[in-house]
């Protein structure tokens, strides 16, 4: 058996893969064979949650929002999700497009018109059809789709990305429990958590795809007269699932990334069209007022349980959304974590919570306010009646009121299809990682399998009429997950505090140690001005660096500690001093390419080829500690100087351990 095959099999996690597949097949079989019984039981469960646990859901989401904002604004916000020398894998535009498509996607198209109109027609308090009802409808929509929703996604993604990229744990949901159970995340408890995440992800994606295919069918019926029927919808699911499979085969960069960028362009066109062809000034005024009203009422609405005005509205909307966002958060959170390596926590929260929430509010204003304006001020009551009867046609009936309505309706159908594909594709990617120890470099059949299974689940539920039932089941699954999430947030804060303490102590002043053979200032200047090649840096590490690390390790071992020197990729070398149960001390020397000061193209991006071919490139011998690169070059230092630096860094490490005790 080849080494490559062995490596692929090592990524496969049989207990998680087979258990999750079995659970999903059992759930689908139950929903298909006993649809009425499933519907009854799921509705009873949802009713129990609304009556007895709504206060808990409201409190949990409030804690999540406060924690996310506080972490980003504190000194923790400066910490990178990855080694200190890491850089983001994707530029901001591509990153935002992917997280936005995975996070909301079909929901914006399905509910952008429908939800504001429904709140306007049936407000939780007050009289329908009034100006007050219109204002309240938009604030409620902002509340459901705004900072709270994206904070839930952001905190899960932050927990996963931090522990995976900073502490080298698997990029799966089990890693969120590391502060609580430690190494036991690799046992049955960890397997159970990942199985739960897979089941929730597949059911959540399949349920959303059910809504998406209803809207695609309605759009094609509106444009081309294609009948609205379960048979047509099954065909649409099969076709879009095949497209998602093609995207899976192409990979993250060529598949999800490009499709997400396409959808962002189409969304921008549709958004600008509604603004320019509609009541432009009114919409801009409405957005500013809606946002201000949302901010002024956010605290009150966050904790409002209608305790003094009992109503079924809370369970049918707010609790439904809070459970839905939490049940989706393992999927969206893991996907966002996968594409966010190298960003600081503050940059991540701004990009993954604030910016998407603002764009979502802009979308809801332009579409929702326009629809309410048509009903309230222009007398188009028929639009309200159609939305109340069938939400899937709301967007197309709304677009019918604009010039070139057929063109824009066609664009909307394409957007729903692309959102459908990216949701299935990213869902398959996440589920595949959960079943493969957090790795995404798995055999192609695994990714295709999960993509097809998501499509099969969506078809089975659609034919069985079980979409609503399974949606309730997914919402109920948020109940145990919310408890896990609260524990994980506590563990994250504790780990961030430890990380911050270490960063502070590493910058503390330590007693200098004089080198045995001091180097003249002329020699130091010559070293500073030198722009060595890769071969020179590698020779330096081999001839000077490695012997210095070996000498330091030998001295450590003489004093009763364990120390080992290992060679890594690209001729790097690393010393590790074990400190028992405490954090090990790591000191490594790594070649790093950088642009010359007089480069012809100083803005060019460096590749990872590590060759001497580029005339604009030279190399440095950089020090890496446990947290990653420290951004200083030791090329040309003497052996004594390297040993002196090692002692200084080791003293800082010991001070860090002392501070933690």
PyMOL commands that set and color helices and strands:
alter all, ss='L'
color gray80, all
select helices_A, chain A and resi 3-11+14-33+35-73+75-78+92-103+106-111+114-121+131-145+147-166+173-186+188-224+230-250+252-277+280-302+313-316+318-338+345-376+381-389+391-399+405-434+444-464+467-506+521-529+534-558+569-571+639-660
alter helices_A, ss='H'
color red, helices_A
select strands_A, chain A and resi 563-567+573-579+582-595+617-625+628-633
alter strands_A, ss='S'
color yellow, strands_A
deselect
rebuild
show_as cartoon
